[in-house]
Amino acid sequence: MVCLCLILPSAGCWNYREIRELAIVVGAAFDKQDEGIHLTVELMSTKTGEKTEGSGTLGIRPQRFESYGKTVFEAVRNMIAKTGKRLYWSHAKAFIVSEEMAKDGMIQLIDWINRDAEVRLQTWILVTRGEKASDILKTKSKLFDTVSMQLEEALRRYSNSGKLLSSTVGDFVEEMESPGIGATAPLVQTAENAGDKIPQIGGTALFRGERLVGYLDADQTRNLLFIRDRMKGGGLIAISTEEPKTKVSLEIYRSDTKRQLHVEGHRPVIELTVEPLADIAEISTEKDVISLEKKEELTEKANKQLARELQETIREVQEKYQTDVFGFGQMIYRRRPDLWEAIEQTGWGRLFPDLEVRTIVNFKLKGSALLSEPTKVGE
């Protein structure tokens, strides 16, 4: 009896499947077509052989297939008629959603993702602007085996540039379902490079509820990172001084944003205190801007400029898109549930456009670059 009990657990994996029986998805693009879904998948070919043109470091040959269905689930199942294999989603790197489909609503896609046991919430999600999602998978990737692998690496590495707010499927679902915050996703588009079309990421898609309502460019995304306290470093701030006329680039090492909630006359007021730690990355002239006196002037200039840019981004989102992608409402919900209960009676969507937000910026300049004299030009 004991021997029988020991044999049963060693019988093997209960859901074991041969790899040759599966079509391994590394990326997928979702487009709206008529009243249904046009699905494009990038599959990893497991056939061995010579490396083909465009194959990357591992010699993997990506294959692209397309299908249509009235729903996402139907489009996925209809793909079997073309691939001859069932799609396997656990290795998917990126999901790309077209602008048209995102504007129509993300619930259908998110519901399929939540119900499919193979789709990982760690998969990256991106949105296109002005082009089909399938166009991204039709670009070339010369440094990576597949376009989806390139997007994954770009999202990981460019996230430290200070101009990208990356988002996984799990991040997007959590923000979409949470009160007081609007979901975001990075933008992706095609770009020309040496005669070829390649994928390029940059900017942020803004959602109100499940629907896409607007965009932020790279600089505005940097401001969003500061406000959300997600600035990890790498961002650049260009400062222009009047006396002498000089452009100075500041590289952000890290930043800390403190968010305070005040109630004035029964209305919430948000106060942001942003404290970036930066170094001088470049000085455009040989004029002195790093002496003690000039350093204080430069710091004050940087404080005012960043505070102004943060306010401009906040106002544009409030007036033009009316979605709280900054998470101010979520802060009220967590810190003052009694106040949030009163706000819900009116609706945060109505109050957010008129929310007062005050910003204070305190730059700290340090690093070895401050010890270096400006570059001089000889006689």
N, C-alpha and C positions, 0 to 999 in steps of 0.2 A: 504493500500500500504506500509506504514511504517512497519507494522507487518510482511509483506511478506519479506521485505528486511532484517529484523532482523533474520528471520527463516533460510534463505539460508546459512549464514555463520556457523550456529550451527548444520548443518546437519551431521557433522562428517568429518573424514579425507578422502580426495578424493582417496588416494591410500592405504587404509586400507587393511591389509591381516592378516588372522589368523596365529598364530605362528605354529600351528600344520600342516599347509600347506607348511611350508618352511623347507629346509635342511640348517641349519645354519652352515656356514663354519667358522672354527676358524684357519685353516691353509691349505696351498696348496703347493704341490711340482710339479715342471715342469721338465720333462726329455725328451730328444730327443729319438725317437724310429723310426727306418727306416727313412721315409721321413715325419713323422708326430710328434705329441706331445703325450706323455704319462702323463696323469694328475692323481695325487693322492691327495685326499682331506681328511682332518680330520674334522669330523662333530661333533657338540655338540648334544648329545641325550637329548631330553626334556622329556623323559619318566621318571616317578617317580618310586621309588622302593628302594630296599635295595642297599647299597653301594657295589660295586663289587671290587675285588682285583685290585689295581692300580688306583682306583678313588681317587681324591684329596680332598681338603678341602670342596668343594661344593657337592661332591658326583656325579659329572657329569660323565657320561660314554661316552667317545669318540668313534666314529665309523669311520672306514676308508674304503673309496671306491676308485676304480680306473677305468679309462676309457681311450680311445684312440680316436684321431681325426687327420685329416690332418692339421687342424689349432687349435689354442687355443680355439677359439669360438666353433668349432665343438666338441672338447673334452669336453668342459663345457656342451653343450647341450646333448651330448651322455650320460652324467652322469645321466640324468633323468630316463633313462631306467633301471638303477640299484637302484637308491635311491627311485624312485617313487615320488619324490618331486623336485621342482626347487631349485637350489642352491641359497642361500642368502649370499652375500659377505660383507655386511656392518660391520660385527663383526670379520672379518679376522684379525688375529694378525701378521702372518708372511707368506711371500712367499719365497720358497726355490727353487733355480734354479741350475740345474746340471752344472758341469764344461763343459760337451760336448755341452749343449745347449747354454751356455754363450759364448763359443768360436765360435759357429756358428752365433751368433748375437742375440741381445735382442729386436730388433725392433718389431718383431711379438708379443711378450708378452707385451711390453710397449704400442703398438698401441691398443691392446685389453683393457688394463687397462684404457687408456685415454678415450675410447669410452664407457666403462661400467659405468653407473651412480652409481652403488652400491659400487664399489671398492673405498676404501678410500686411499688417497695419504699418510696418516699417517701410513699405514701398513709397517712393517719392511720387508726389502729384504735381503736375504743371498745367498751365493754361496757355493757349495760344491767343494771339491778337491779330485779327485781320486775315487769317489763313486757316486752312484745315489742319486738324491734329495729325492726320495721316501724312501731310507734307513733311512733318518733322522726321518721321521714320523713313522717308524716302531720301533724306540727305545722306552725305557720305561721312564716314568716320575713319580717318586714316591712322590714327594713333591707338584706337581701341577696336576690339573685335566686333562690337555692335554699337549702334547709335545709343541704345538704352544704357549701355555700360559707360559711354562717354558722358551722358547726362548725369548718371549717378556720381561719377568722379568729379564732374564740374560742380555739382551741388555741394558735395562734401568740401571741396577745396575753396570754391569761390564764396562759401559762407563766411570765411574769415576775411573777406575783402571789405566788409563794412557796408556793402551795397546790395546784399541779397538776404531776404528772409525766406529761408527754405522751409518746406512743409512736407511731412509725410501724410499718408492717408489717415493715420491715427490722430495726428495733430489737427488735421482739417475737420475730422468728424467731431473731435472734442470741442473745438471752437464753435462749430456750427450748432452743436447741441447745447452749449453753455449759455446762460443768460448774461446779457451785458457786454458781449464782445462779438465782433464780426469776424468771420473766417477770412484767411488770406491764402494765396498760393503764388509761387514764383511764375513769372512769364517766360515763355520760350518762343523763339522765332527762327526762321531760316535767314542765313547771312551768306554773302558771297565771299569766297576765299580762294584766290589763285584759280579762278574759273570754275570752282566747285561750290555747291551749296552745302553748308554745314549748319548744325544746330547751335544756337547761341542763347544763353539765358541772361536775364536782366530785367529788373522792374518787378512790380507786385500787382496781382489781381485782387480786387476788393469785392467782398460778398456781403450782401444784406440778406440774412437768412440763408436760403439755399441758392440764391440767384446772384450772378455776377452783375455788379453795378458800376464798376470803374477801375481805374488803374493809377499806380504811382510809378514815376520814372526812377532811375537809379539813385539820384540825389534825394528824392523824397522818401525812398525806401530807407536810405541812411538815417533820415530824421525819424522815421517810424521805429527803427532799431533803437535809437536813443530813448524815445518816449516809452517803449516797451521794456527798456533795460535789457536789451538783447545785443548791444554793441560789444562784440568780443575783441575788437581791435582790427587794425588794418585800414580803417577808413581814413580818407584824406580830406582836410579842410583847407581851402585856398583863401588866404587873407590878403587883401590889398591895402597897403599903407599909403597915406597921402604924402607925408614928409619923412623920408624921401619916398618917391613913387616906386614902390617895390611890391612884388608878389611873393608871398611866403606860403609854402605848403607845410601843413602840420599833419603828422602821421599819428593816428590814435593807437595807443598801446592797449588801453582798456577804458571803460567808462562805468560809472555807477550812477543810477538814477533813483532818487528817492521821490515817492509819490505820496503826497499828503492830501487828506480829505477834510474840508471844512464845510460847515453849514452856516450860511448867512441868509437870514430872512427866509428860513424853511427851504432854501435852494442850495444844492451842492456846489461847491467850488473846489477845483482841483489845482494843486500847486506842485509843479515839477521842479526839482533841483537836480540839475545834470552836472556831473563832475568828471569831465574827461581828463585822462592823463595822456599827454601828447609830447612829441619831440619834433624839432624842426627837420623836415625832410629835404627842403630845397629853398634857396633864396635866389631870386631872379636877377639881382644886381649886386655890386660890390659894396653897397651902402650898409652902414651899421644898423642892425635891427635887434642885436642880441646883447647889447650892453645892458646894465641893470635898469637904466631909465627906459631904454627902447623896449626891453623885454616886458616891462609893466604896461607900456602902451600897446604892444602887440597882444598881450593877454587880454586887456580890456576890449580891444578891437574884436578879438576872437569870441569873447563872451557875448558881445552885442550881436555879432553877425549870426552865430549859431542860434541864439535866442530868437532872433527875428525869423530865421528860416524854419525853426520848429513851429512858431506861431503861424506862419504862412501855410505850412502843411496841414496843421490842425484845422485852420479856417477853411481851407479848400475841401477837406474831407467832410467837415460839418455842413458847409453850404452846398456843395456839388453832389456828394454821394450819400450823405446822411446815414452812414454806417459806422458804428463805434469799433473800428479795427484797433484802437489804442487800448481797449479793455478798461476804460474808466468806469463803465457801468458794472463790470465784473468786480472791480475794487469796491464799489459801493455795496454790491450784493454780499460780498464776503465780510466787509468791516462793519457795515451798518444795515443789517437785515430789516430793522424796523423802518429805516428810511427807504429802503428798496421796496418794501411792501406798499408804502404810500406812492412811490414812483410808478409802480406797476399799474395802479388805477388809471393813471394818465397815459402811460406807455413811454418807455425809455426812448423809443424812436422819435417821439415828439419833443422830448426834452433835450436830447443830445445836441441838436443843431444850435441851441442857445446856451449850452453849457459854458461857463466861464473857466478858462484854463490859464493859469499864470505860470510863466517859465523863468527860472533863474539858472544861469550857466556860470560855472566856476572852473575855468581851464587851469590845469597845472602843467607847466612846461618843465621837463627835466630830460636828462639823457646826455650822452656824449656829444651830440651835435651842438649843444649849447656852448661847449668848450672850444669849438672850432671857429676861427675867424672867417668872415666872408671871403669868398674867392676874389683875389685881386687881379687886375689887368695891368701889365707892365707898361712903362712909358714907350 
